[in-house]
């Protein structure tokens, strides 16, 4: 559950998290969200920190464990 995290994901981070599960590349996700790649990386790093992971695959797996997907 999300209560297992130190800090809950923001609304935007929840949007990014859903797209991380897709086959879209980082630039494609940024384009879909209408943000810069730098902004996407900031959101992604925040998600990784909050989930206690360091890559996209681990973030998706951890989000599934926490029922966040």
mmCIF file as Biopython writes it, N, C-alpha, C and O atoms, coordinates in Angstrom:
data_model
#
loop_
_atom_site.group_PDB
_atom_site.id
_atom_site.type_symbol
_atom_site.label_atom_id
_atom_site.label_alt_id
_atom_site.label_comp_id
_atom_site.label_asym_id
_atom_site.label_entity_id
_atom_site.label_seq_id
_atom_site.pdbx_PDB_ins_code
_atom_site.Cartn_x
_atom_site.Cartn_y
_atom_site.Cartn_z
_atom_site.occupancy
_atom_site.B_iso_or_equiv
_atom_site.auth_seq_id
_atom_site.auth_asym_id
_atom_site.pdbx_PDB_model_num
ATOM 1   N N  . UNK A ? 1  ? 0.824  -1.188 0.000   1.0 0.0 1  A 1 
ATOM 2   C CA . UNK A ? 1  ? 0.000  0.000  0.000   1.0 0.0 1  A 1 
ATOM 3   C C  . UNK A ? 1  ? 0.863  1.245  0.000   1.0 0.0 1  A 1 
ATOM 4   O O  . UNK A ? 1  ? 2.032  1.212  0.382   1.0 0.0 1  A 1 
ATOM 5   N N  . UNK A ? 2  ? 0.272  2.329  -0.430  1.0 0.0 2  A 1 
ATOM 6   C CA . UNK A ? 2  ? 1.017  3.581  -0.545  1.0 0.0 2  A 1 
ATOM 7   C C  . UNK A ? 2  ? 1.546  4.042  0.806   1.0 0.0 2  A 1 
ATOM 8   O O  . UNK A ? 2  ? 2.526  4.784  0.864   1.0 0.0 2  A 1 
ATOM 9   N N  . UNK A ? 3  ? 0.904  3.610  1.905   1.0 0.0 3  A 1 
ATOM 10  C CA . UNK A ? 3  ? 1.374  3.990  3.235   1.0 0.0 3  A 1 
ATOM 11  C C  . UNK A ? 3  ? 2.741  3.394  3.550   1.0 0.0 3  A 1 
ATOM 12  O O  . UNK A ? 3  ? 3.397  3.834  4.495   1.0 0.0 3  A 1 
ATOM 13  N N  . UNK A ? 4  ? 3.187  2.396  2.776   1.0 0.0 4  A 1 
ATOM 14  C CA . UNK A ? 4  ? 4.512  1.803  2.954   1.0 0.0 4  A 1 
ATOM 15  C C  . UNK A ? 4  ? 5.614  2.721  2.437   1.0 0.0 4  A 1 
ATOM 16  O O  . UNK A ? 4  ? 6.794  2.464  2.680   1.0 0.0 4  A 1 
ATOM 17  N N  . UNK A ? 5  ? 5.252  3.775  1.737   1.0 0.0 5  A 1 
ATOM 18  C CA . UNK A ? 5  ? 6.226  4.708  1.168   1.0 0.0 5  A 1 
ATOM 19  C C  . UNK A ? 5  ? 6.487  5.824  2.170   1.0 0.0 5  A 1 
ATOM 20  O O  . UNK A ? 5  ? 5.630  6.144  2.993   1.0 0.0 5  A 1 
ATOM 21  N N  . UNK A ? 6  ? 7.675  6.413  2.095   1.0 0.0 6  A 1 
ATOM 22  C CA . UNK A ? 6  ? 7.997  7.524  2.979   1.0 0.0 6  A 1 
ATOM 23  C C  . UNK A ? 6  ? 7.139  8.737  2.676   1.0 0.0 6  A 1 
ATOM 24  O O  . UNK A ? 6  ? 6.693  9.439  3.584   1.0 0.0 6  A 1 
ATOM 25  N N  . UNK A ? 7  ? 6.913  8.976  1.396   1.0 0.0 7  A 1 
ATOM 26  C CA . UNK A ? 7  ? 6.132  10.130 0.955   1.0 0.0 7  A 1 
ATOM 27  C C  . UNK A ? 7  ? 5.266  9.693  -0.220  1.0 0.0 7  A 1 
ATOM 28  O O  . UNK A ? 7  ? 5.763  9.034  -1.134  1.0 0.0 7  A 1 
ATOM 29  N N  . UNK A ? 8  ? 3.974  10.048 -0.218  1.0 0.0 8  A 1 
ATOM 30  C CA . UNK A ? 8  ? 3.116  9.631  -1.334  1.0 0.0 8  A 1 
ATOM 31  C C  . UNK A ? 8  ? 3.505  10.318 -2.639  1.0 0.0 8  A 1 
ATOM 32  O O  . UNK A ? 8  ? 4.099  11.396 -2.640  1.0 0.0 8  A 1 
ATOM 33  N N  . UNK A ? 9  ? 3.161  9.678  -3.738  1.0 0.0 9  A 1 
ATOM 34  C CA . UNK A ? 9  ? 3.417  10.253 -5.054  1.0 0.0 9  A 1 
ATOM 35  C C  . UNK A ? 9  ? 2.448  11.395 -5.315  1.0 0.0 9  A 1 
ATOM 36  O O  . UNK A ? 9  ? 1.275  11.324 -4.947  1.0 0.0 9  A 1 
ATOM 37  N N  . UNK A ? 10 ? 2.947  12.446 -5.953  1.0 0.0 10 A 1 
ATOM 38  C CA . UNK A ? 10 ? 2.095  13.568 -6.345  1.0 0.0 10 A 1 
ATOM 39  C C  . UNK A ? 10 ? 1.203  13.136 -7.508  1.0 0.0 10 A 1 
ATOM 40  O O  . UNK A ? 10 ? 1.409  12.075 -8.097  1.0 0.0 10 A 1 
ATOM 41  N N  . UNK A ? 11 ? 0.224  13.955 -7.829  1.0 0.0 11 A 1 
ATOM 42  C CA . UNK A ? 11 ? -0.665 13.636 -8.953  1.0 0.0 11 A 1 
ATOM 43  C C  . UNK A ? 11 ? 0.131  13.470 -10.244 1.0 0.0 11 A 1 
ATOM 44  O O  . UNK A ? 11 ? -0.117 12.539 -11.010 1.0 0.0 11 A 1 
ATOM 45  N N  . UNK A ? 12 ? 1.078  14.360 -10.488 1.0 0.0 12 A 1 
ATOM 46  C CA . UNK A ? 12 ? 1.875  14.288 -11.714 1.0 0.0 12 A 1 
ATOM 47  C C  . UNK A ? 12 ? 2.751  13.039 -11.699 1.0 0.0 12 A 1 
ATOM 48  O O  . UNK A ? 12 ? 2.905  12.376 -12.725 1.0 0.0 12 A 1 
ATOM 49  N N  . UNK A ? 13 ? 3.321  12.718 -10.547 1.0 0.0 13 A 1 
ATOM 50  C CA . UNK A ? 13 ? 4.132  11.501 -10.439 1.0 0.0 13 A 1 
ATOM 51  C C  . UNK A ? 13 ? 3.288  10.258 -10.693 1.0 0.0 13 A 1 
ATOM 52  O O  . UNK A ? 13 ? 3.775  9.285  -11.268 1.0 0.0 13 A 1 
ATOM 53  N N  . UNK A ? 14 ? 2.037  10.283 -10.273 1.0 0.0 14 A 1 
ATOM 54  C CA . UNK A ? 14 ? 1.139  9.158  -10.554 1.0 0.0 14 A 1 
ATOM 55  C C  . UNK A ? 14 ? 0.919  9.018  -12.058 1.0 0.0 14 A 1 
ATOM 56  O O  . UNK A ? 14 ? 0.879  7.903  -12.579 1.0 0.0 14 A 1 
ATOM 57  N N  . UNK A ? 15 ? 0.777  10.144 -12.757 1.0 0.0 15 A 1 
ATOM 58  C CA . UNK A ? 15 ? 0.639  10.108 -14.221 1.0 0.0 15 A 1 
ATOM 59  C C  . UNK A ? 15 ? 1.888  9.520  -14.866 1.0 0.0 15 A 1 
ATOM 60  O O  . UNK A ? 15 ? 1.803  8.659  -15.741 1.0 0.0 15 A 1 
ATOM 61  N N  . UNK A ? 16 ? 3.048  9.996  -14.422 1.0 0.0 16 A 1 
ATOM 62  C CA . UNK A ? 16 ? 4.315  9.506  -14.971 1.0 0.0 16 A 1 
ATOM 63  C C  . UNK A ? 16 ? 4.454  8.023  -14.685 1.0 0.0 16 A 1 
ATOM 64  O O  . UNK A ? 16 ? 4.851  7.256  -15.562 1.0 0.0 16 A 1 
ATOM 65  N N  . UNK A ? 17 ? 4.134  7.615  -13.477 1.0 0.0 17 A 1 
ATOM 66  C CA . UNK A ? 17 ? 4.239  6.213  -13.083 1.0 0.0 17 A 1 
ATOM 67  C C  . UNK A ? 17 ? 3.445  5.305  -14.012 1.0 0.0 17 A 1 
ATOM 68  O O  . UNK A ? 17 ? 3.923  4.237  -14.396 1.0 0.0 17 A 1 
ATOM 69  N N  . UNK A ? 18 ? 2.246  5.719  -14.371 1.0 0.0 18 A 1 
ATOM 70  C CA . UNK A ? 18 ? 1.427  4.922  -15.291 1.0 0.0 18 A 1 
ATOM 71  C C  . UNK A ? 18 ? 2.103  4.785  -16.647 1.0 0.0 18 A 1 
ATOM 72  O O  . UNK A ? 18 ? 2.077  3.714  -17.253 1.0 0.0 18 A 1 
ATOM 73  N N  . UNK A ? 19 ? 2.707  5.866  -17.123 1.0 0.0 19 A 1 
ATOM 74  C CA . UNK A ? 19 ? 3.356  5.830  -18.432 1.0 0.0 19 A 1 
ATOM 75  C C  . UNK A ? 19 ? 4.678  5.069  -18.406 1.0 0.0 19 A 1 
ATOM 76  O O  . UNK A ? 19 ? 5.107  4.542  -19.433 1.0 0.0 19 A 1 
ATOM 77  N N  . UNK A ? 20 ? 5.324  5.005  -17.247 1.0 0.0 20 A 1 
ATOM 78  C CA . UNK A ? 20 ? 6.566  4.229  -17.147 1.0 0.0 20 A 1 
ATOM 79  C C  . UNK A ? 20 ? 6.308  2.750  -17.422 1.0 0.0 20 A 1 
ATOM 80  O O  . UNK A ? 20 ? 7.198  2.024  -17.865 1.0 0.0 20 A 1 
ATOM 81  N N  . UNK A ? 21 ? 5.105  2.327  -17.159 1.0 0.0 21 A 1 
ATOM 82  C CA . UNK A ? 21 ? 4.731  0.926  -17.381 1.0 0.0 21 A 1 
ATOM 83  C C  . UNK A ? 21 ? 4.589  0.617  -18.870 1.0 0.0 21 A 1 
ATOM 84  O O  . UNK A ? 21 ? 4.659  -0.543 -19.276 1.0 0.0 21 A 1 
ATOM 85  N N  . UNK A ? 22 ? 4.391  1.641  -19.668 1.0 0.0 22 A 1 
ATOM 86  C CA . UNK A ? 22 ? 4.187  1.460  -21.106 1.0 0.0 22 A 1 
ATOM 87  C C  . UNK A ? 22 ? 5.512  1.206  -21.810 1.0 0.0 22 A 1 
ATOM 88  O O  . UNK A ? 22 ? 6.579  1.241  -21.197 1.0 0.0 22 A 1 
ATOM 89  N N  . UNK A ? 23 ? 5.422  0.956  -23.084 1.0 0.0 23 A 1 
ATOM 90  C CA . UNK A ? 23 ? 6.609  0.740  -23.915 1.0 0.0 23 A 1 
ATOM 91  C C  . UNK A ? 23 ? 7.180  2.055  -24.445 1.0 0.0 23 A 1 
ATOM 92  O O  . UNK A ? 23 ? 8.153  2.045  -25.200 1.0 0.0 23 A 1 
ATOM 93  N N  . UNK A ? 24 ? 6.589  3.178  -24.060 1.0 0.0 24 A 1 
ATOM 94  C CA . UNK A ? 24 ? 7.053  4.478  -24.543 1.0 0.0 24 A 1 
ATOM 95  C C  . UNK A ? 24 ? 8.444  4.790  -24.006 1.0 0.0 24 A 1 
ATOM 96  O O  . UNK A ? 24 ? 8.776  4.437  -22.874 1.0 0.0 24 A 1 
ATOM 97  N N  . UNK A ? 25 ? 9.242  5.444  -24.813 1.0 0.0 25 A 1 
ATOM 98  C CA . UNK A ? 25 ? 10.565 5.898  -24.379 1.0 0.0 25 A 1 
ATOM 99  C C  . UNK A ? 25 ? 10.403 7.153  -23.522 1.0 0.0 25 A 1 
ATOM 100 O O  . UNK A ? 25 ? 9.328  7.750  -23.476 1.0 0.0 25 A 1 
ATOM 101 N N  . UNK A ? 26 ? 11.472 7.541  -22.850 1.0 0.0 26 A 1 
ATOM 102 C CA . UNK A ? 26 ? 11.447 8.765  -22.057 1.0 0.0 26 A 1 
ATOM 103 C C  . UNK A ? 26 ? 11.026 9.980  -22.867 1.0 0.0 26 A 1 
ATOM 104 O O  . UNK A ? 26 ? 10.131 10.714 -22.447 1.0 0.0 26 A 1 
ATOM 105 N N  . UNK A ? 27 ? 11.657 10.217 -24.035 1.0 0.0 27 A 1 
ATOM 106 C CA . UNK A ? 27 ? 11.239 11.366 -24.844 1.0 0.0 27 A 1 
ATOM 107 C C  . UNK A ? 27 ? 9.770  11.288 -25.280 1.0 0.0 27 A 1 
ATOM 108 O O  . UNK A ? 27 ? 9.099  12.316 -25.369 1.0 0.0 27 A 1 
ATOM 109 N N  . UNK A ? 28 ? 9.274  10.092 -25.549 1.0 0.0 28 A 1 
ATOM 110 C CA . UNK A ? 28 ? 7.868  9.942  -25.948 1.0 0.0 28 A 1 
ATOM 111 C C  . UNK A ? 28 ? 6.936  10.247 -24.779 1.0 0.0 28 A 1 
ATOM 112 O O  . UNK A ? 28 ? 5.883  10.859 -24.963 1.0 0.0 28 A 1 
ATOM 113 N N  . UNK A ? 29 ? 7.320  9.822  -23.584 1.0 0.0 29 A 1 
ATOM 114 C CA . UNK A ? 29 ? 6.515  10.132 -22.396 1.0 0.0 29 A 1 
ATOM 115 C C  . UNK A ? 29 ? 6.508  11.639 -22.160 1.0 0.0 29 A 1 
ATOM 116 O O  . UNK A ? 29 ? 5.458  12.222 -21.888 1.0 0.0 29 A 1 
ATOM 117 N N  . UNK A ? 30 ? 7.671  12.268 -22.263 1.0 0.0 30 A 1 
ATOM 118 C CA . UNK A ? 30 ? 7.761  13.723 -22.078 1.0 0.0 30 A 1 
ATOM 119 C C  . UNK A ? 30 ? 6.864  14.445 -23.078 1.0 0.0 30 A 1 
ATOM 120 O O  . UNK A ? 30 ? 6.161  15.391 -22.724 1.0 0.0 30 A 1 
ATOM 121 N N  . UNK A ? 31 ? 6.896  13.995 -24.321 1.0 0.0 31 A 1 
ATOM 122 C CA . UNK A ? 31 ? 6.066  14.621 -25.355 1.0 0.0 31 A 1 
ATOM 123 C C  . UNK A ? 31 ? 4.585  14.443 -25.038 1.0 0.0 31 A 1 
ATOM 124 O O  . UNK A ? 31 ? 3.802  15.379 -25.199 1.0 0.0 31 A 1 
ATOM 125 N N  . UNK A ? 32 ? 4.196  13.261 -24.591 1.0 0.0 32 A 1 
ATOM 126 C CA . UNK A ? 32 ? 2.794  13.008 -24.271 1.0 0.0 32 A 1 
ATOM 127 C C  . UNK A ? 32 ? 2.327  13.877 -23.106 1.0 0.0 32 A 1 
ATOM 128 O O  . UNK A ? 32 ? 1.187  14.341 -23.094 1.0 0.0 32 A 1 
ATOM 129 N N  . UNK A ? 33 ? 3.200  14.097 -22.132 1.0 0.0 33 A 1 
ATOM 130 C CA . UNK A ? 33 ? 2.850  14.909 -20.964 1.0 0.0 33 A 1 
ATOM 131 C C  . UNK A ? 33 ? 3.056  16.406 -21.200 1.0 0.0 33 A 1 
ATOM 132 O O  . UNK A ? 33 ? 2.705  17.237 -20.363 1.0 0.0 33 A 1 
ATOM 133 N N  . UNK A ? 34 ? 3.638  16.729 -22.364 1.0 0.0 34 A 1 
ATOM 134 C CA . UNK A ? 34 ? 3.943  18.118 -22.726 1.0 0.0 34 A 1 
ATOM 135 C C  . UNK A ? 34 ? 4.871  18.749 -21.684 1.0 0.0 34 A 1 
ATOM 136 O O  . UNK A ? 34 ? 4.604  19.830 -21.160 1.0 0.0 34 A 1 
ATOM 137 N N  . UNK A ? 35 ? 5.965  18.042 -21.400 1.0 0.0 35 A 1 
ATOM 138 C CA . UNK A ? 35 ? 7.005  18.550 -20.508 1.0 0.0 35 A 1 
ATOM 139 C C  . UNK A ? 35 ? 8.356  18.299 -21.167 1.0 0.0 35 A 1 
ATOM 140 O O  . UNK A ? 35 ? 8.457  17.521 -22.116 1.0 0.0 35 A 1 
ATOM 141 N N  . UNK A ? 36 ? 9.382  18.955 -20.663 1.0 0.0 36 A 1 
ATOM 142 C CA . UNK A ? 36 ? 10.729 18.711 -21.188 1.0 0.0 36 A 1 
ATOM 143 C C  . UNK A ? 36 ? 11.238 17.366 -20.671 1.0 0.0 36 A 1 
ATOM 144 O O  . UNK A ? 36 ? 10.731 16.831 -19.685 1.0 0.0 36 A 1 
ATOM 145 N N  . UNK A ? 37 ? 12.235 16.842 -21.346 1.0 0.0 37 A 1 
ATOM 146 C CA . UNK A ? 37 ? 12.844 15.594 -20.903 1.0 0.0 37 A 1 
ATOM 147 C C  . UNK A ? 37 ? 13.461 15.780 -19.515 1.0 0.0 37 A 1 
ATOM 148 O O  . UNK A ? 37 ? 13.425 14.867 -18.691 1.0 0.0 37 A 1 
ATOM 149 N N  . UNK A ? 38 ? 14.019 16.951 -19.261 1.0 0.0 38 A 1 
ATOM 150 C CA . UNK A ? 38 ? 14.589 17.245 -17.936 1.0 0.0 38 A 1 
ATOM 151 C C  . UNK A ? 38 ? 13.512 17.152 -16.850 1.0 0.0 38 A 1 
ATOM 152 O O  . UNK A ? 38 ? 13.743 16.567 -15.792 1.0 0.0 38 A 1 
ATOM 153 N N  . UNK A ? 39 ? 12.340 17.730 -17.114 1.0 0.0 39 A 1 
ATOM 154 C CA . UNK A ? 39 ? 11.239 17.678 -16.153 1.0 0.0 39 A 1 
ATOM 155 C C  . UNK A ? 39 ? 10.791 16.241 -15.935 1.0 0.0 39 A 1 
ATOM 156 O O  . UNK A ? 39 ? 10.538 15.832 -14.802 1.0 0.0 39 A 1 
ATOM 157 N N  . UNK A ? 40 ? 10.693 15.478 -17.011 1.0 0.0 40 A 1 
ATOM 158 C CA . UNK A ? 40 ? 10.315 14.067 -16.878 1.0 0.0 40 A 1 
ATOM 159 C C  . UNK A ? 40 ? 11.327 13.331 -16.010 1.0 0.0 40 A 1 
ATOM 160 O O  . UNK A ? 40 ? 10.949 12.539 -15.146 1.0 0.0 40 A 1 
ATOM 161 N N  . UNK A ? 41 ? 12.609 13.587 -16.237 1.0 0.0 41 A 1 
ATOM 162 C CA . UNK A ? 41 ? 13.649 12.918 -15.439 1.0 0.0 41 A 1 
ATOM 163 C C  . UNK A ? 41 ? 13.538 13.300 -13.964 1.0 0.0 41 A 1 
ATOM 164 O O  . UNK A ? 41 ? 13.765 12.467 -13.087 1.0 0.0 41 A 1 
ATOM 165 N N  . UNK A ? 42 ? 13.192 14.551 -13.691 1.0 0.0 42 A 1 
ATOM 166 C CA . UNK A ? 42 ? 12.994 14.984 -12.305 1.0 0.0 42 A 1 
ATOM 167 C C  . UNK A ? 42 ? 11.852 14.203 -11.671 1.0 0.0 42 A 1 
ATOM 168 O O  . UNK A ? 42 ? 11.993 13.692 -10.559 1.0 0.0 42 A 1 
ATOM 169 N N  . UNK A ? 43 ? 10.722 14.105 -12.365 1.0 0.0 43 A 1 
ATOM 170 C CA . UNK A ? 43 ? 9.584  13.338 -11.844 1.0 0.0 43 A 1 
ATOM 171 C C  . UNK A ? 43 ? 9.975  11.874 -11.647 1.0 0.0 43 A 1 
ATOM 172 O O  . UNK A ? 43 ? 9.651  11.268 -10.626 1.0 0.0 43 A 1 
ATOM 173 N N  . UNK A ? 44 ? 10.669 11.319 -12.628 1.0 0.0 44 A 1 
ATOM 174 C CA . UNK A ? 44 ? 11.068 9.914  -12.560 1.0 0.0 44 A 1 
ATOM 175 C C  . UNK A ? 44 ? 12.004 9.678  -11.378 1.0 0.0 44 A 1 
ATOM 176 O O  . UNK A ? 44 ? 11.840 8.701  -10.648 1.0 0.0 44 A 1 
ATOM 177 N N  . UNK A ? 45 ? 12.973 10.550 -11.182 1.0 0.0 45 A 1 
ATOM 178 C CA . UNK A ? 45 ? 13.885 10.408 -10.041 1.0 0.0 45 A 1 
ATOM 179 C C  . UNK A ? 45 ? 13.146 10.531 -8.716  1.0 0.0 45 A 1 
ATOM 180 O O  . UNK A ? 45 ? 13.463 9.820  -7.762  1.0 0.0 45 A 1 
ATOM 181 N N  . UNK A ? 46 ? 12.161 11.428 -8.648  1.0 0.0 46 A 1 
ATOM 182 C CA . UNK A ? 46 ? 11.351 11.549 -7.434  1.0 0.0 46 A 1 
ATOM 183 C C  . UNK A ? 46 ? 10.590 10.255 -7.166  1.0 0.0 46 A 1 
ATOM 184 O O  . UNK A ? 46 ? 10.511 9.800  -6.025  1.0 0.0 46 A 1 
ATOM 185 N N  . UNK A ? 47 ? 10.034 9.666  -8.220  1.0 0.0 47 A 1 
ATOM 186 C CA . UNK A ? 47 ? 9.317  8.394  -8.085  1.0 0.0 47 A 1 
ATOM 187 C C  . UNK A ? 47 ? 10.272 7.319  -7.584  1.0 0.0 47 A 1 
ATOM 188 O O  . UNK A ? 47 ? 9.950  6.591  -6.645  1.0 0.0 47 A 1 
ATOM 189 N N  . UNK A ? 48 ? 11.434 7.216  -8.200  1.0 0.0 48 A 1 
ATOM 190 C CA . UNK A ? 48 ? 12.419 6.208  -7.789  1.0 0.0 48 A 1 
ATOM 191 C C  . UNK A ? 48 ? 12.767 6.377  -6.311  1.0 0.0 48 A 1 
ATOM 192 O O  . UNK A ? 48 ? 12.809 5.399  -5.566  1.0 0.0 48 A 1 
ATOM 193 N N  . UNK A ? 49 ? 13.016 7.606  -5.892  1.0 0.0 49 A 1 
ATOM 194 C CA . UNK A ? 49 ? 13.364 7.862  -4.488  1.0 0.0 49 A 1 
ATOM 195 C C  . UNK A ? 49 ? 12.236 7.466  -3.550  1.0 0.0 49 A 1 
ATOM 196 O O  . UNK A ? 49 ? 12.475 6.850  -2.512  1.0 0.0 49 A 1 
ATOM 197 N N  . UNK A ? 50 ? 11.017 7.814  -3.910  1.0 0.0 50 A 1 
ATOM 198 C CA . UNK A ? 50 ? 9.878  7.505  -3.051  1.0 0.0 50 A 1 
ATOM 199 C C  . UNK A ? 50 ? 9.589  6.009  -2.993  1.0 0.0 50 A 1 
ATOM 200 O O  . UNK A ? 50 ? 9.114  5.505  -1.975  1.0 0.0 50 A 1 
ATOM 201 N N  . UNK A ? 51 ? 9.873  5.306  -4.076  1.0 0.0 51 A 1 
ATOM 202 C CA . UNK A ? 51 ? 9.639  3.860  -4.104  1.0 0.0 51 A 1 
ATOM 203 C C  . UNK A ? 51 ? 10.862 3.072  -3.627  1.0 0.0 51 A 1 
ATOM 204 O O  . UNK A ? 51 ? 10.775 1.861  -3.426  1.0 0.0 51 A 1 
ATOM 205 N N  . UNK A ? 52 ? 11.983 3.739  -3.449  1.0 0.0 52 A 1 
ATOM 206 C CA . UNK A ? 52 ? 13.192 3.072  -2.994  1.0 0.0 52 A 1 
ATOM 207 C C  . UNK A ? 52 ? 13.823 2.184  -4.052  1.0 0.0 52 A 1 
ATOM 208 O O  . UNK A ? 52 ? 14.350 1.116  -3.741  1.0 0.0 52 A 1 
ATOM 209 N N  . UNK A ? 53 ? 13.770 2.629  -5.318  1.0 0.0 53 A 1 
ATOM 210 C CA . UNK A ? 53 ? 14.335 1.864  -6.433  1.0 0.0 53 A 1 
ATOM 211 C C  . UNK A ? 53 ? 15.264 2.772  -7.241  1.0 0.0 53 A 1 
ATOM 212 O O  . UNK A ? 53 ? 15.372 3.968  -6.971  1.0 0.0 53 A 1 
ATOM 213 N N  . UNK A ? 54 ? 15.937 2.176  -8.244  1.0 0.0 54 A 1 
ATOM 214 C CA . UNK A ? 54 ? 16.849 3.005  -9.035  1.0 0.0 54 A 1 
ATOM 215 C C  . UNK A ? 54 ? 16.730 2.792  -10.538 1.0 0.0 54 A 1 
ATOM 216 O O  . UNK A ? 54 ? 17.605 3.210  -11.296 1.0 0.0 54 A 1 
ATOM 217 N N  . UNK A ? 55 ? 15.643 2.138  -10.975 1.0 0.0 55 A 1 
ATOM 218 C CA . UNK A ? 55 ? 15.432 2.008  -12.418 1.0 0.0 55 A 1 
ATOM 219 C C  . UNK A ? 55 ? 13.954 1.801  -12.717 1.0 0.0 55 A 1 
ATOM 220 O O  . UNK A ? 55 ? 13.147 1.525  -11.830 1.0 0.0 55 A 1 
ATOM 221 N N  . UNK A ? 56 ? 13.633 1.944  -13.992 1.0 0.0 56 A 1 
ATOM 222 C CA . UNK A ? 56 ? 12.243 1.902  -14.446 1.0 0.0 56 A 1 
ATOM 223 C C  . UNK A ? 56 ? 11.573 0.564  -14.145 1.0 0.0 56 A 1 
ATOM 224 O O  . UNK A ? 56 ? 10.457 0.528  -13.627 1.0 0.0 56 A 1 
ATOM 225 N N  . UNK A ? 57 ? 12.251 -0.526 -14.465 1.0 0.0 57 A 1 
ATOM 226 C CA . UNK A ? 57 ? 11.665 -1.855 -14.241 1.0 0.0 57 A 1 
ATOM 227 C C  . UNK A ? 57 ? 11.370 -2.086 -12.760 1.0 0.0 57 A 1 
ATOM 228 O O  . UNK A ? 57 ? 10.306 -2.596 -12.408 1.0 0.0 57 A 1 
ATOM 229 N N  . UNK A ? 58 ? 12.308 -1.713 -11.899 1.0 0.0 58 A 1 
ATOM 230 C CA . UNK A ? 58 ? 12.107 -1.872 -10.458 1.0 0.0 58 A 1 
ATOM 231 C C  . UNK A ? 58 ? 10.974 -0.973 -9.967  1.0 0.0 58 A 1 
ATOM 232 O O  . UNK A ? 58 ? 10.221 -1.359 -9.072  1.0 0.0 58 A 1 
ATOM 233 N N  . UNK A ? 59 ? 10.850 0.214  -10.541 1.0 0.0 59 A 1 
ATOM 234 C CA . UNK A ? 59 ? 9.769  1.126  -10.154 1.0 0.0 59 A 1 
ATOM 235 C C  . UNK A ? 59 ? 8.413  0.529  -10.500 1.0 0.0 59 A 1 
ATOM 236 O O  . UNK A ? 59 ? 7.478  0.594  -9.703  1.0 0.0 59 A 1 
ATOM 237 N N  . UNK A ? 60 ? 8.308  -0.052 -11.692 1.0 0.0 60 A 1 
ATOM 238 C CA . UNK A ? 60 ? 7.047  -0.680 -12.104 1.0 0.0 60 A 1 
ATOM 239 C C  . UNK A ? 60 ? 6.729  -1.848 -11.178 1.0 0.0 60 A 1 
ATOM 240 O O  . UNK A ? 60 ? 5.594  -1.997 -10.725 1.0 0.0 60 A 1 
ATOM 241 N N  . UNK A ? 61 ? 7.732  -2.674 -10.898 1.0 0.0 61 A 1 
ATOM 242 C CA . UNK A ? 61 ? 7.525  -3.838 -10.023 1.0 0.0 61 A 1 
ATOM 243 C C  . UNK A ? 61 ? 7.101  -3.390 -8.625  1.0 0.0 61 A 1 
ATOM 244 O O  . UNK A ? 61 ? 6.168  -3.952 -8.052  1.0 0.0 61 A 1 
ATOM 245 N N  . UNK A ? 62 ? 7.782  -2.380 -8.071  1.0 0.0 62 A 1 
ATOM 246 C CA . UNK A ? 62 ? 7.456  -1.891 -6.727  1.0 0.0 62 A 1 
ATOM 247 C C  . UNK A ? 62 ? 6.062  -1.267 -6.703  1.0 0.0 62 A 1 
ATOM 248 O O  . UNK A ? 62 ? 5.316  -1.464 -5.744  1.0 0.0 62 A 1 
ATOM 249 N N  . UNK A ? 63 ? 5.709  -0.528 -7.730  1.0 0.0 63 A 1 
ATOM 250 C CA . UNK A ? 63 ? 4.372  0.070  -7.805  1.0 0.0 63 A 1 
ATOM 251 C C  . UNK A ? 63 ? 3.308  -1.021 -7.847  1.0 0.0 63 A 1 
ATOM 252 O O  . UNK A ? 63 ? 2.246  -0.873 -7.242  1.0 0.0 63 A 1 
ATOM 253 N N  . UNK A ? 64 ? 3.583  -2.113 -8.556  1.0 0.0 64 A 1 
ATOM 254 C CA . UNK A ? 64 ? 2.643  -3.239 -8.583  1.0 0.0 64 A 1 
ATOM 255 C C  . UNK A ? 64 ? 2.501  -3.843 -7.189  1.0 0.0 64 A 1 
ATOM 256 O O  . UNK A ? 64 ? 1.392  -4.155 -6.756  1.0 0.0 64 A 1 
ATOM 257 N N  . UNK A ? 65 ? 3.621  -4.010 -6.485  1.0 0.0 65 A 1 
ATOM 258 C CA . UNK A ? 65 ? 3.589  -4.553 -5.124  1.0 0.0 65 A 1 
ATOM 259 C C  . UNK A ? 65 ? 2.748  -3.681 -4.199  1.0 0.0 65 A 1 
ATOM 260 O O  . UNK A ? 65 ? 2.067  -4.185 -3.306  1.0 0.0 65 A 1 
ATOM 261 N N  . UNK A ? 66 ? 2.799  -2.375 -4.419  1.0 0.0 66 A 1 
ATOM 262 C CA . UNK A ? 66 ? 2.065  -1.422 -3.581  1.0 0.0 66 A 1 
ATOM 263 C C  . UNK A ? 66 ? 0.663  -1.128 -4.117  1.0 0.0 66 A 1 
ATOM 264 O O  . UNK A ? 66 ? -0.040 -0.265 -3.591  1.0 0.0 66 A 1 
ATOM 265 N N  . UNK A ? 67 ? 0.263  -1.851 -5.165  1.0 0.0 67 A 1 
ATOM 266 C CA . UNK A ? 67 ? -1.044 -1.625 -5.811  1.0 0.0 67 A 1 
ATOM 267 C C  . UNK A ? 67 ? -1.214 -0.189 -6.282  1.0 0.0 67 A 1 
ATOM 268 O O  . UNK A ? 67 ? -2.282 0.404  -6.128  1.0 0.0 67 A 1 
ATOM 269 N N  . UNK A ? 68 ? -0.149 0.366  -6.860  1.0 0.0 68 A 1 
ATOM 270 C CA . UNK A ? 68 ? -0.195 1.744  -7.354  1.0 0.0 68 A 1 
ATOM 271 C C  . UNK A ? 68 ? -0.393 1.816  -8.858  1.0 0.0 68 A 1 
ATOM 272 O O  . UNK A ? 68 ? -0.405 2.911  -9.422  1.0 0.0 68 A 1 
ATOM 273 N N  . UNK A ? 69 ? -0.549 0.679  -9.521  1.0 0.0 69 A 1 
ATOM 274 C CA . UNK A ? 69 ? -0.710 0.703  -10.978 1.0 0.0 69 A 1 
ATOM 275 C C  . UNK A ? 69 ? -2.147 0.452  -11.366 1.0 0.0 69 A 1 
ATOM 276 O O  . UNK A ? 69 ? -2.472 0.436  -12.553 1.0 0.0 69 A 1 
#
